[in-house]
């Protein structure tokens, strides 16, 4: 998932209603949303297009859970880079399928990666791939033992709806 940037469409309460309805029933069509929300089909369609074009919606593949692809192990890897090699390192990281997210950070490390693996042996393989990237100075890997609260947007969307 990417953080909001200057080009991101700003959601409003109607968008929140649409998104909450889809969160409850992802199979709803534009016509189904129209009937459920009491809003014209054209309005729903236009809003969905604006949200997609404005980068307010993530790609549908972000709904797929890594476990379903045989990658139940989640780890976070903090990475320090030599600055001149930063762009090449980003490209190399994006080429590794196990790297789900790359965040530029402040502090002792330059990047924080969200990485998945089949098991600890596979994680060892992936972390060695990371260390082999030109410009990587050091890494620190933390294995997620248990997810106490999965990624969620519903509370923020509900807050937008209440504020509107």
PETAWO-V614183 format. One record per pair of residues at least 6 apart in sequence whose C-alpha atoms are under 6 Angstrom apart, sorted by sequence separation. I is the first residue (numbers start at 0). J is the second residue. D is the distance in Angstrom with one decimal. If there is no record, write none. Layout:
i=I j=J d=D
i=I j=J d=D
//
This chain:
i=33 j=39 d=5.5
i=103 j=109 d=5.7
i=104 j=110 d=5.3
i=116 j=122 d=5.2
i=33 j=40 d=5.1
i=103 j=110 d=4.5
i=102 j=110 d=5.4
i=102 j=111 d=5.1
i=30 j=40 d=5.7
i=101 j=111 d=5.9
i=101 j=112 d=4.7
i=100 j=112 d=5.5
i=100 j=113 d=5.0
i=99 j=113 d=5.5
i=99 j=114 d=5.7
i=98 j=114 d=4.6
i=97 j=114 d=5.5
i=97 j=115 d=5.3
i=79 j=108 d=4.7
i=78 j=108 d=5.4
i=79 j=109 d=5.0
i=77 j=108 d=6.0
i=78 j=109 d=5.9
i=78 j=110 d=5.1
i=77 j=110 d=5.7
i=77 j=111 d=4.5
i=76 j=111 d=5.7
i=76 j=112 d=5.0
i=75 j=112 d=5.5
i=75 j=113 d=4.8
i=75 j=114 d=6.0
i=74 j=114 d=5.2
i=73 j=114 d=5.9
i=73 j=115 d=4.6
i=72 j=115 d=5.4
i=72 j=116 d=5.1
i=8 j=53 d=4.3
i=70 j=115 d=5.8
i=72 j=117 d=6.0
i=7 j=53 d=4.9
i=70 j=116 d=4.7
i=71 j=117 d=5.9
i=72 j=118 d=5.8
i=7 j=54 d=5.2
i=8 j=55 d=5.6
i=70 j=117 d=4.2
i=7 j=55 d=5.8
i=69 j=117 d=5.9
i=84 j=134 d=4.9
i=81 j=134 d=5.0
i=80 j=134 d=5.4
i=80 j=135 d=4.6
i=80 j=136 d=5.3
i=79 j=136 d=5.5
i=79 j=137 d=5.4
i=78 j=137 d=5.9
i=78 j=138 d=4.4
i=77 j=138 d=5.4
i=77 j=139 d=5.1
i=76 j=139 d=5.6
i=76 j=140 d=4.4
i=75 j=140 d=5.8
i=75 j=141 d=5.2
i=74 j=141 d=5.5
i=74 j=142 d=4.2
i=74 j=143 d=5.4
i=73 j=143 d=5.5
i=15 j=156 d=5.5
i=15 j=160 d=5.8
i=12 j=160 d=4.7
i=12 j=163 d=5.4
//
